[in-house]
Amino acid sequence: MTVVELPHTGVVLPIHSLQLVQFHIRQMPRTIDSKLHISTLVDNFGTELDADMVKAYCNSANVSYQTMTKYLNQYKVRRGNWNVSDDNTPIVDQSPVPVERVLPTTEVETLVPTKDDTFVAFGGFKDLKKVIQSHQFYPVFITGMSGNGKTFGVEQACAQLGRELIRVNITVETDEDDLIGGFRLLNGETVWHNGPVIDAMSRGAVLLLDEIDLASNKILCLQSILEGSGVFLKKIGVHVTPSNGFNVIATANTKGKGSEDGRFMGTNVLNEAFLERFPITFEQSYPTPAIESKILQNVAERLNIPAIGEHTDFYKHLVDWADIVRKTFNDGGIDEIISTRRLVHIVRAYSIFGDKMKAIELCMNRFDDDTKLSFMQLYTKLDANIVLEGD
């Protein structure tokens, strides 16, 4: 049983719960000096702490449990236990900041993505997985057409390796406040809130910057971070050094040079010095027909579509259809393309409506009328069991 001696009284009480512990701890100043909080906590309880001790301290020192556990994060042994010994060096230098208080990120047990049984590895997946597995800081840029599994591949690599992943969807409006953090108003008080980049650095997680070619020059706030040297939070005077395992992976439809053909409206030309901070670039193409067939079969299996002739033939026709469209696109014959993601949409629609042509038509409605008609006519030439109305 854990016990605590009330300071200056000689009285020893068992700690059963926060409600049973009401002891006096010297008054803490209104500051975010984490070192002072930790020092006082150690003075009262010692270096080996558990959740009851921390809650008891928080109750008497008028500080939230979430804030205190954020301060103690670098000393964490396991959930609800910390060892604040002299040989444990904090990852983040929490210098005193007057007036403002820090709003900690909500404590999450794990940010490891869930394994998806529909995933099929292809392209540069094995190499990407090796980079993540190395725990080295080695930024990676992944470029490729829309809907070919760039983001999904990163998520599944982290899932298979048990690595935490923090994903940030980039837009032209994304700025330093969104990425690094900034001040927020909470209960009438100004507090600092860490952004996803700082969270990833502190946790030693993989940071995924999705659709990075949509960014403006505001993304240059990440320059020092992409060098692996950490970042100085000038607004609160704190330097954050990345934990072991932290890495940055960016995905884009272009190579950061903009989109000349207008296919990817909104993409921008990224700063050359920024792009140079990514040592390697993976060029991801669409999967081969064999891989794509396996993907569709996995999706169908999850949707409980029987693996019998008429259904498996449907997936084969879809894959052959998409392959012909992509080859024609690459030869400059058409301006549109059918992505792997679009084929998955069709299989899902088929599982709902039970009608092949209806599933295809509904998923082709995103294209202009002429493109839609030509795509559907092409499909009927591959699948003899499908007849297009009006033919």
GUTORNU-451237 format. One line per 4 residues: for each residue x, y, z of C-alpha. Coordinates in nm, 2 decimals, always signed. Each point is the difference from the previous one (the first is absolute). Layout:
N
X Y Z ~ ...
***
This chain:
391
+0.00 +0.00 +0.00 ~ +0.13 +0.35 -0.09 ~ +0.02 +0.24 +0.30 ~ +0.09 +0.36 +0.03
+0.12 +0.21 +0.30 ~ -0.17 +0.33 +0.03 ~ +0.27 +0.27 +0.00 ~ +0.08 +0.16 +0.34
-0.25 -0.23 +0.18 ~ +0.16 -0.34 +0.03 ~ -0.34 -0.15 -0.10 ~ +0.01 -0.29 -0.25
-0.30 -0.08 -0.21 ~ -0.08 -0.27 -0.26 ~ -0.07 +0.12 -0.35 ~ -0.31 -0.18 -0.12
-0.14 +0.27 -0.23 ~ +0.02 +0.36 -0.07 ~ -0.31 +0.07 +0.22 ~ +0.17 -0.15 +0.31
+0.32 +0.20 -0.03 ~ -0.02 +0.37 +0.10 ~ +0.34 +0.11 +0.12 ~ +0.19 +0.33 +0.00
+0.27 +0.07 -0.25 ~ +0.19 +0.33 -0.01 ~ -0.18 +0.25 -0.22 ~ +0.10 -0.01 -0.36
+0.04 +0.33 -0.20 ~ -0.22 +0.06 -0.30 ~ +0.25 -0.10 -0.26 ~ +0.07 -0.28 -0.25
+0.34 -0.09 +0.15 ~ -0.02 -0.37 -0.03 ~ +0.33 -0.05 +0.17 ~ -0.14 +0.16 +0.32
-0.31 -0.21 -0.01 ~ +0.20 -0.32 -0.05 ~ +0.25 +0.10 +0.28 ~ -0.28 +0.06 +0.24
-0.16 -0.33 -0.09 ~ +0.32 -0.18 +0.06 ~ +0.06 +0.18 +0.33 ~ -0.34 -0.14 +0.12
-0.01 -0.35 -0.15 ~ +0.35 -0.09 -0.12 ~ +0.12 -0.09 -0.35 ~ -0.22 -0.31 -0.06
-0.35 +0.13 -0.06 ~ -0.34 -0.15 -0.07 ~ -0.33 +0.15 -0.12 ~ -0.14 +0.03 +0.35
+0.30 +0.21 +0.11 ~ -0.02 +0.23 -0.30 ~ -0.38 +0.04 +0.04 ~ +0.04 +0.08 +0.37
+0.26 +0.26 -0.08 ~ -0.21 +0.16 -0.28 ~ -0.30 +0.02 +0.23 ~ +0.20 +0.20 +0.26
+0.22 +0.20 -0.24 ~ -0.29 +0.12 -0.22 ~ +0.15 -0.15 -0.32 ~ -0.18 -0.23 -0.24
+0.09 -0.37 -0.01 ~ +0.04 +0.02 -0.38 ~ +0.25 +0.29 +0.03 ~ +0.20 -0.19 +0.26
+0.02 -0.32 -0.20 ~ +0.11 +0.20 -0.30 ~ +0.29 +0.14 +0.21 ~ +0.08 -0.35 +0.12
-0.03 -0.16 -0.35 ~ +0.38 -0.03 -0.04 ~ +0.03 -0.20 +0.33 ~ -0.28 -0.24 -0.09
+0.07 -0.37 +0.08 ~ -0.34 -0.13 -0.09 ~ -0.36 +0.13 +0.02 ~ -0.05 +0.17 +0.34
+0.36 -0.04 +0.12 ~ +0.30 +0.23 -0.03 ~ +0.36 -0.01 +0.12 ~ +0.14 +0.35 +0.05
+0.36 -0.10 +0.06 ~ +0.31 +0.22 -0.06 ~ +0.11 -0.21 -0.30 ~ -0.32 +0.06 -0.19
+0.05 +0.31 -0.22 ~ -0.31 +0.18 -0.12 ~ -0.05 +0.00 -0.38 ~ -0.16 +0.35 +0.00
+0.17 +0.29 +0.18 ~ -0.30 +0.15 +0.18 ~ +0.13 +0.35 +0.09 ~ -0.22 +0.22 +0.23
-0.25 +0.21 -0.19 ~ -0.17 +0.27 +0.20 ~ -0.38 +0.07 +0.01 ~ -0.10 -0.25 -0.27
-0.05 -0.37 +0.07 ~ +0.05 -0.29 -0.23 ~ -0.30 -0.19 -0.12 ~ +0.12 -0.36 -0.04
-0.11 -0.23 -0.28 ~ -0.26 -0.25 +0.10 ~ +0.17 -0.31 +0.12 ~ -0.05 -0.28 -0.25
+0.11 -0.36 +0.08 ~ +0.12 -0.07 -0.35 ~ +0.00 +0.16 -0.34 ~ +0.10 -0.32 -0.19
-0.23 -0.05 -0.30 ~ -0.22 -0.31 -0.02 ~ +0.11 -0.27 -0.24 ~ -0.23 -0.03 -0.30
-0.04 -0.35 -0.15 ~ -0.09 +0.14 -0.34 ~ +0.35 +0.15 -0.04 ~ +0.24 -0.15 -0.25
+0.36 +0.12 -0.01 ~ +0.14 +0.12 -0.34 ~ +0.24 +0.26 -0.14 ~ +0.24 +0.15 +0.25
-0.18 -0.13 +0.31 ~ +0.28 -0.23 +0.11 ~ +0.25 +0.28 -0.02 ~ -0.22 +0.24 +0.17
-0.05 -0.25 +0.28 ~ +0.37 -0.04 +0.04 ~ +0.04 +0.38 +0.04 ~ -0.27 +0.01 +0.27
+0.14 -0.32 +0.17 ~ +0.35 +0.16 +0.02 ~ -0.12 +0.26 +0.25 ~ +0.24 +0.24 -0.18
-0.10 +0.35 -0.08 ~ -0.02 -0.02 -0.38 ~ -0.28 +0.20 -0.16 ~ -0.17 -0.16 -0.29
-0.20 +0.16 -0.29 ~ -0.26 -0.22 -0.18 ~ -0.14 +0.12 -0.32 ~ -0.26 -0.16 -0.23
-0.34 +0.02 -0.16 ~ -0.31 +0.04 +0.21 ~ -0.16 -0.31 +0.15 ~ +0.29 -0.23 -0.03
+0.05 -0.07 +0.37 ~ +0.28 +0.24 +0.10 ~ -0.15 +0.09 +0.34 ~ -0.14 -0.35 +0.06
+0.34 -0.15 -0.05 ~ +0.16 +0.23 +0.26 ~ -0.28 -0.08 +0.25 ~ +0.03 -0.37 -0.06
+0.38 +0.00 +0.03 ~ -0.04 +0.17 +0.34 ~ -0.27 -0.25 +0.10 ~ +0.22 -0.30 -0.09
+0.29 +0.14 +0.19 ~ -0.20 +0.12 +0.30 ~ +0.12 +0.36 -0.05 ~ -0.21 +0.30 +0.10
-0.12 +0.22 -0.29 ~ -0.13 +0.36 +0.01 ~ -0.15 +0.10 -0.33 ~ -0.05 +0.37 -0.10
-0.20 +0.09 -0.31 ~ +0.16 +0.30 -0.16 ~ -0.19 +0.28 -0.17 ~ +0.10 +0.34 -0.14
-0.11 +0.14 +0.33 ~ +0.22 -0.22 +0.22 ~ +0.24 +0.22 +0.20 ~ +0.23 -0.01 +0.30
-0.28 +0.02 +0.25 ~ -0.16 -0.31 -0.15 ~ +0.32 -0.20 -0.01 ~ +0.22 +0.12 +0.29
-0.27 +0.13 +0.23 ~ -0.12 +0.33 +0.15 ~ -0.19 +0.17 +0.27 ~ -0.36 -0.09 +0.07
-0.27 +0.15 +0.22 ~ -0.11 -0.25 +0.26 ~ -0.25 +0.10 +0.28 ~ +0.11 +0.36 -0.04
+0.37 -0.08 +0.03 ~ +0.26 +0.01 -0.28 ~ +0.18 -0.34 -0.03 ~ +0.25 -0.14 -0.24
-0.11 -0.31 -0.19 ~ +0.26 -0.22 -0.18 ~ -0.07 -0.07 -0.37 ~ +0.02 -0.35 -0.16
+0.36 +0.05 -0.10 ~ +0.11 +0.06 +0.36 ~ -0.21 -0.30 +0.11 ~ +0.17 -0.22 -0.25
+0.34 +0.12 +0.10 ~ -0.06 -0.05 +0.37 ~ -0.15 -0.35 -0.05 ~ +0.26 -0.12 -0.25
-0.28 -0.06 -0.25 ~ -0.01 +0.01 -0.38 ~ -0.14 +0.33 -0.13 ~ -0.20 -0.04 -0.32
-0.04 +0.33 -0.20 ~ -0.28 -0.10 -0.24 ~ -0.04 +0.19 -0.33 ~ +0.30 +0.22 +0.08
+0.00 +0.15 -0.35 ~ -0.31 +0.20 +0.09 ~ +0.20 +0.20 +0.26 ~ +0.10 +0.36 -0.03
+0.33 +0.15 +0.11 ~ -0.13 -0.02 +0.36 ~ +0.12 -0.36 +0.00 ~ +0.36 +0.14 +0.03
-0.05 +0.01 +0.38 ~ +0.10 -0.37 -0.02 ~ +0.35 +0.07 -0.15 ~ +0.20 -0.06 +0.32
-0.22 -0.30 +0.09 ~ +0.08 -0.16 -0.34 ~ +0.37 +0.03 +0.09 ~ -0.06 -0.21 +0.31
+0.12 +0.27 +0.23 ~ -0.33 +0.07 +0.18 ~ -0.17 +0.33 +0.03 ~ +0.00 +0.30 +0.23
-0.35 +0.11 +0.10 ~ +0.07 +0.37 +0.00 ~ -0.34 +0.10 +0.14 ~ +0.06 -0.19 +0.33
+0.38 -0.03 +0.00 ~ +0.02 -0.38 -0.01 ~ +0.23 -0.21 -0.22 ~ -0.14 -0.34 -0.10
+0.24 -0.27 -0.10 ~ -0.15 -0.30 -0.19 ~ -0.02 -0.33 +0.17 ~ +0.16 -0.32 -0.14
-0.21 -0.13 -0.29 ~ -0.15 +0.33 -0.11 ~ -0.02 +0.03 -0.38 ~ -0.18 +0.20 -0.26
-0.17 -0.15 -0.31 ~ -0.17 +0.22 -0.26 ~ -0.24 -0.11 -0.27 ~ -0.09 +0.20 -0.31
-0.15 -0.04 -0.35 ~ +0.29 +0.20 -0.15 ~ +0.37 +0.04 +0.08 ~ -0.05 +0.34 +0.15
+0.03 +0.17 -0.34 ~ -0.37 +0.08 -0.05 ~ -0.24 -0.16 -0.25 ~ +0.04 +0.12 -0.35
-0.29 -0.19 -0.15 ~ -0.25 +0.13 +0.26 ~ -0.09 -0.35 +0.12 ~ +0.09 +0.09 +0.36
-0.13 +0.34 +0.04 ~ +0.12 +0.18 +0.32 ~ +0.34 -0.17 +0.00 ~ +0.29 +0.24 +0.04
+0.36 +0.03 -0.08 ~ +0.18 -0.08 +0.32 ~ +0.32 +0.17 +0.11 ~ +0.31 -0.17 -0.14
+0.18 +0.01 +0.33 ~ -0.30 -0.16 +0.17 ~ -0.01 -0.28 -0.25 ~ +0.37 -0.06 +0.03
-0.05 -0.10 +0.37 ~ -0.17 -0.32 -0.12 ~ +0.29 -0.24 -0.08 ~ -0.20 -0.25 -0.20
-0.32 +0.00 -0.21 ~ -0.21 -0.30 -0.08 ~ -0.19 +0.02 -0.33 ~ -0.31 -0.21 +0.05
-0.19 -0.13 -0.30 ~ -0.33 -0.18 +0.00 ~ +0.02 -0.37 +0.09 ~ +0.04 -0.27 -0.26
-0.32 -0.17 -0.11 ~ +0.09 -0.31 +0.21 ~ +0.04 +0.21 +0.31 ~ -0.30 +0.21 -0.07
-0.22 -0.31 -0.04 ~ +0.12 -0.12 +0.34 ~ -0.09 +0.33 +0.15 ~ -0.35 -0.02 -0.14
-0.04 -0.36 +0.11 ~ +0.10 +0.10 +0.36 ~ -0.25 +0.29 +0.00 ~ -0.27 -0.23 -0.13
+0.08 -0.26 +0.26 ~ -0.04 +0.26 +0.28 ~ -0.33 +0.10 -0.15 ~ -0.11 -0.37 +0.01
-0.04 -0.03 -0.38 ~ +0.03 -0.37 -0.09 ~ +0.32 -0.09 -0.18 ~ -0.18 -0.18 -0.29
+0.03 +0.03 -0.37 ~ -0.22 +0.30 -0.09 ~ +0.15 +0.21 +0.27 ~ +0.36 -0.08 -0.06
-0.05 +0.05 -0.37 ~ -0.13 +0.34 +0.08 ~ +0.31 +0.10 +0.19 ~ +0.22 -0.13 -0.29
-0.20 +0.21 -0.25 ~ +0.03 +0.31 +0.22 ~ +0.38 -0.04 +0.02 ~ +0.04 -0.06 -0.37
-0.23 +0.30 -0.07 ~ +0.20 +0.23 +0.23 ~ +0.33 -0.13 -0.15 ~ -0.11 +0.09 -0.36
-0.12 +0.34 +0.11 ~ +0.33 +0.08 +0.17 ~ +0.21 -0.11 -0.30 ~ -0.22 +0.22 -0.23
+0.05 +0.29 +0.25 ~ +0.38 -0.05 +0.00 ~ +0.00 +0.00 -0.38 ~ -0.19 +0.34 +0.01
-0.32 -0.15 -0.14 ~ -0.23 +0.11 +0.28 ~ +0.02 +0.26 +0.28 ~ -0.15 -0.21 +0.29
+0.10 -0.31 +0.18 ~ -0.15 -0.27 +0.22 ~ +0.18 -0.03 +0.33 ~ +0.02 -0.30 +0.23
-0.21 +0.19 +0.25 ~ -0.27 +0.04 -0.27 ~ +0.00 -0.38 -0.06 ~ -0.05 -0.06 +0.38
-0.29 +0.25 -0.01 ~ -0.16 -0.21 -0.27 ~ +0.04 -0.32 +0.19 ~ -0.16 +0.16 +0.31
-0.29 +0.14 -0.21 ~ -0.04 -0.35 -0.14 ~ -0.03 -0.15 +0.35 ~ -0.28 +0.25 +0.07
-0.20 -0.01 -0.32 ~ +0.08 -0.34 -0.13 ~ +0.00 +0.14 -0.36 ~ +0.33 +0.02 -0.19
-0.10 +0.26 -0.25 ~ -0.17 +0.22 +0.26 ~ +0.31 -0.02 +0.22 ~ +0.22 +0.11 -0.29
-0.23 +0.27 -0.11 ~ -0.04 +0.16 +0.34 ~ +0.38 +0.00 +0.05 ~ +0.06 +0.14 -0.35
-0.24 +0.30 +0.05 ~ +0.29 +0.21 +0.13 ~ +0.13 +0.02 -0.36 ~ -0.15 +0.22 -0.28
-0.27 -0.16 -0.21 ~ +0.23 -0.08 -0.30 ~ +0.27 -0.16 +0.21 ~ -0.25 -0.19 +0.21
-0.17 -0.14 -0.32 ~ +0.33 -0.10 -0.16 ~ +0.12 -0.18 +0.32 ~ -0.33 -0.19 +0.04
+0.00 -0.10 -0.37 ~ +0.35 -0.13 +0.04 ~ -0.10 -0.21 +0.30 ~ -0.28 -0.17 -0.20
+0.25 -0.11 -0.25 ~ +0.19 -0.19 +0.27 ~ -0.31 -0.15 +0.18 ~ -0.23 -0.18 -0.23
-0.26 -0.03 +0.27 ~ -0.05 +0.38 +0.02 ~ -0.20 +0.20 -0.25 ~ +0.00 +0.38 +0.01
-0.35 +0.15 -0.03 ~ -0.05 +0.16 -0.35 ~ +0.25 -0.23 -0.17
***
